[in-house]
Amino acid sequence: MSINISRDIKRQKWFFGVRVDESMFFITSAFLNRNALMKQYGWPGTIGEIWVASGRVLPVRIFNLADAKRFHARSLKCALRDNGIINKYIKQDDALWPKMRAAARAGDFEEFRKVYGRHSALFLIIFSLGKVMRENTEKFSGALARRALAEHDRWRNAQALPEEKLGEMLFKSIRRLIRRLNIKISAKDIMKYFTVEEVIKIKRGEITAREARRIVAQGKAGKRIFVCLNGREAEVISNKKVVPGIVKFLDILMVAENKKYQMKDNQVFGAPAFRGRVRGQVVLARNARELARKTNKINGRVLVAVQTTPHFIPYLRGVKAIITDEGGITCHAAIVSREFKIPCITGTKIATQVLKDGDEVEVDATRGSVTVIRKAK
C-alpha cells in the first residue's frame, strides 16, 4: 500500500462504530479475502474500515460511510426480492462454527483464518440484511419476513458466547505455542497486537524475539493501524511517516464526534429499539464484572451499559429500561428488549459517561431521549 494512504483516507467520509477492545488476530483473520468473498456472494465489495488497537483518544474502529450506504442498499434490494434470503446465509454461517472451533482448538491458524474469513463475510451480510429489514418494517410485514427476522434475532443473539469461547480456545492454543517456543510475551498481548499472519510466522519460527517485542510496543503506543479500504488489500501500517498523519486525522474526527454527542439540557439521545416511557433510578454496569457486583441492585432500575451481552440476560427481565452507548436496531440490547418488551435506547455514545448510579431519569424510548430528573447525591 502506498505512502499516499493517509491522503486517501482523508478524502473519504467515515463514521464511528465499535469502541470496545478487540483483537488484531481476530480483525486480520476476518478480512482474509473479504473483497473476493463479497463479490462471490453478489455484494458490492466490503465496507472500508480503520482499526487501532490502542491509543490516546482513538476509537477502535471507524467505517466508510459511502461503502456502508452502497452495501445496505444492495441488502435492501436482495431482501425485497426474497424476504427469506437471510435464512440461506444464516444456514451457511451455522455450518462454519464446528470448523472454526476445531481449527482454534488445534492451533491450526492457517485453517482458522480461512474459515473465519468466510464467517466474517457472512456476518456482515446477515447483519446488513437484518438492519435494513428492521429499519423498513412496513416493507417486511408478511409471514416469511417475520420468520426471517425472528431467525435473524436468534442468530444474532447466539453469536457472542460462541465467539467468546472461540477466543478462549485460541488463547490456549497461542499460550501452548509460546510456551513451547519459550517466547517471553503474554498470549493476551499476542492476540491483541499481532496479525494472524504474524502468529503463523511465530509458529514457523520466522519472527525473532526482538521483532515480537517491537510489535507489542508499537501496538500499545497506538502505532499500528489496520486499514481495509474497499477494493484494496487490507494492511497493517506502522510506517513512521504515515501513522502520525492518520492518527491526527482520527483525533480530529473524534473531537467532532464528541461534539455531536454531548449532554444538552440534562438530556441524552439515542436510537429507540423498543418503544415505551418509564421513570426510574440508574444502575451502571459497564461490563460483566461490574454487572456481577451489582446483581442485587438491577431489578426495578434503568440499566445503563456500554453494550449488553448474553451474560446480562438473567438480570434483564426485571429492569425498567435499557440504555447503551453502542449498538443499533440489530444489537444484542435491541433484540433482548424486543423479546422482553423493555423500553430500550441504543447508540447514545455517552450514557455511561454522564449518567451515574442513583440518578433518577425519564426514558422516552419513542423519541429516543433520556432526561435526568434528579441527580444522585
N, C-alpha and C positions, 0 to 999 in steps of 0.2 A: 504494500500500500504506500502511496507516495507521501512525501512530506506535506503535500497540499491538503491532507485530510482535515486539518484544522480549519482551513478556508472552506472546504466542502461542508463541514458540519455547521459553520456559522451561516451558511446560505439557506439552511433548512429550518423548518418550524418544528419545535419539539414540545412535548407535554410530559409532565412527571407521572410516574407510575409507582412501582414498588419502592419502598424506602426502608424495608427491613433487611437485615443482613442475609446474604445468600452466599453461595459457594462458587468460586471461579471454576472449580471442577465441574459442577452441575451446569453452569451457564455455558461453558465451552462445549460440553457434551451435547447440550440442547441444540447448538447451531451447526452440527455436522450435517452438511448437505441440505440445510433447510431450504435454501432457494430452489434447489433442484426438486426437492420433495413437494414444495408448494406448487410448482408448475405441473408436477405429475398429478397432483390432486385437482388441478384446474384453477388455482388461486393466483392472483397477480403478484407473484413474489412474496416476500415476507414483510414484516414491519420493522423498519430500522430501529436499532437500539444503541444506547451508550450505557455502559455499566462501569461503576467504580467500586472497588472492593472496600475502600476506606478513604477517609479524607476529612477535612475540617468541617465544611458545611455542605458537602456534596450529597445528593440523593444517591441511592443505589442504582436506580435505572430510570432513564427517560426514553420516550418513544417518539418516532417520527409521525407528525400529525397527518401529513398528506398520505403516507403509506397506510396509516390506520383507516383513514376515510375510504381509500380505494378497497382495502381488504374487507371492511364491514359492508361496503356497497355490494361487493361480489357475494358475500354471505347472504345478504337480504334477497338478492335475485335467486340464489340457489334455494333458499328456504321457501320463497314464494312459489317456485316451480315445483318443489317437492317438500311438503310440510314435515315429512318424516325423515328427511335426509340425515339429520343429526344422529339418528339411531345407527346408521351404517358406519359412521366414523367412531361412535362410541364402542360398537362391537369390535372394530379393528383395534382400538386402543386397549380394551379389556384383554384382548389376546396377547398383548405385548408384556403385560406385567409379570407373568411367570418367567419369561425370558430375561427381563431386566433383573429380577431377583436372583436368578441362577447366576448371571454374569457378575453381579455385585458380590454375591456370597463367595464365588470362586476367585475373585480378584482378577477376572478377565476384563481388563479395562478397555481393550480394543473392541471386544464384542459389546460391552456395555454402551460405549459411545454410539455404536451403530444403531442399537435398539432404542436407546434413549433419545437419539436424534429424531427417529421416526415418531416416537411418543410425543416429543415436544412439538412437532409439526401438527400432529393430530390434535393436541391440546389446544393450540392456537385456533385451529379451525372450529373445534367444538365450542370453545369459549365464545368465538365471534358469532357463530350461529345462535347460540343461546342468548347472547346480548341483543342481537337485532330482533329476535323473536319476542323477547321480554319488553323491548322498547316499542314494539309495534303490535301490541296485543290485539288491537282491533282488526288486524290483518290475519291473525292466527288464532281464531276463536273456535275452529272446528275440533272434532273429537281427535283426529290424527295429530293436530298441532298440540293439543293439550297433553296427549300421551307422550309426545316427543319432549315437551318441556318438563314433564314430570320425570322422564328418564334422564334428561339433562341435569336436573337438580339432584337426582340420586347419584349420578356420576360425579358431578362437581363436589358434592358433599363427601364423597368417598375418596377423594384424591389425597387429602392432607396426611392422614395417618399412614397409608402405604408409602407415600413419599418420604415421610419421616423414618419409617422402617428401612427404606432403601438407603437413606443416608447413614443409618446405623450400621448396615451391612458393609457399605463402602468404607466407613470409618474403620471398622475392624479389619477389613482386608488391607487398607493402607497402613494401619498400625502394624500388622504382621509383616508387611513388606519392609517398613523402615527398621523394624527390629532385626529382621534377617540381614539387612544391608548395613546395620549399625549407623543409621543416619540420625544425627542429633537435632532433629526438627520434629515438632509435635505433629501428629496426624491431623489435628484440628487446623493448624496453620497450612498444611499441605492442601487440605480440602478447600480452605478459604482463598488461598492466594495462587495456587498452581493450576494451570490449564490441564485438561485431560491428556493432551499430548505430552506435557512435561512430566506428568505422573507415569506415563508409558515409558518415557525416556529414563526416568529414575529406575523403573523396573529393569530396563535393559542396561543400566549402568552407564548411561550416556550423559548424565548430569553430575558434576562434581559437587562436593560438599560446599565449597566456596560459592559456586553458582547458585546452589539452593538457598544459602543464607542471603545472598543478594536479592533473590526473588522475593523472599519473605519481607526483607527490609523495604523494598520498593512497594510491596502491597500494603504494608502497614502505614506507609507515608502517603498513600493515595497516588502513587506514581506509576501505577499500571492501570490502563484504561482499556476496557474491551469495547470494540466498535464493530457493529454489524450494520452496514448500510445496504439498502435494497439493491440487488444486482451486483454486489461486490463481495469478495471473500471476507469473512469475519476475521478479525485480527486483534491480538493484544498489543497495545502500543506502550512502549516505555522510553521512546526516544526523547532525550532531554530537550531537544529543540521544539518538539511538537506538544508534549504533555502540558507544559505551563499554559500555552495558549488555550487549550481545550478546558483546562481547569478554571482559568479565568472566565471563560465564556459560560461555563456551567455555574460558577459563582454568581454571575450577573443574572442568569436565568432564575436561580434560587431566590435571590433578593426580590426580583419581580414577582415570583410565585408567592412568596410570603406576604407581599402587599395585598394580593388578591384574597388571602385567607386570614385576615385579621379580624379580631372580635370587634363588632360595631354595636353600640347601644345595648351592651350586655347580651348580644346575640351571636350565635354561631350558626353557619348554614352548611347544608349538605344535600345529598340526593335522597328523596323518600324511597324506601324499599318496601315497607308495608305501612299503610296509612293508619292514622289514629292520633289521638291527642290525649296526653296524660301529664300529670304533675307528680313529681317525686324527688327524693334525695339521690344524689350521685354517689356511686361507688366505682372507683377506678380499679381496673385490672389490666395493666398494660401488657402482661404476658401470663403464661400458665403458672409460673411460680407465684406471682402476686395474686393470681386468682385463688391458688391453694391456701394462701394465708387469710383470705377474706371470704371463704365459703359460707361462713355464718352471718355475713353482712349483706349478701347479694339479694336474698328473697325480698320482694316488695320494693326494690330500688331501681334506679335507672343505671344500667351498666354502661360504662364508658371504657372503650378499649381501642388499641391501635387497630386490631382486627380480631375476629374470633376464629377459633379452630375447633375441631371435634372435641378437644379437651374441655371446651366450655359447655358442651351440650347438657351434661347432667344438671347444670346450675341455671340454665336459661329459662326453663318453663315458668319459674317464679318471678322473673324480673318484669318491671313495668314497661320498660322500653330499652332499646339497644342503640347506642351511638358509637360510630367508629371513625377513626382518622382516615383509614384506607378503604378501598373497595368500591364496588358499583352494584348494579342491579343483579349481577350474577355471582356476587361474592358469597362466602360462607354465611356471614351475618344476614344477608338479604334472604338467602334460601331458608335458613332456620326461622327467621322472623315470619316468613310466609307460612311455613309449616305450623308454627306455634301461635300464629296470629298475634304477634307482638309488634307494636309500633317501632319502626326502625328507620334511622337516618345514617347513611354511609357517606364516606368521602369528605368529611368535614376538614380534614388535614390537621386541625389544631385542637380538637376537643380535649385530648389527653394533656395538652399543654396549658389550657386556660380554665378547665374545669377541675375542681378539687373534691375530695371526699366530703360529703355532707352538704355541698351546695344544693339548694332547692331550685329545681329547673322545671320549666314547662316545655314539653316536647311536642311540637306540631309536625307530625310526620306526613301531613298532607302538603304543606308548603315547604317542608324541609328546614325548619328553624328550631333552634334550642335557645330559650330565653332564660337567663339567670334571674330568678325571682328574689332569692336571698343568698348571700354568700355565707359559707360556713365560717364560724368564729375560730 
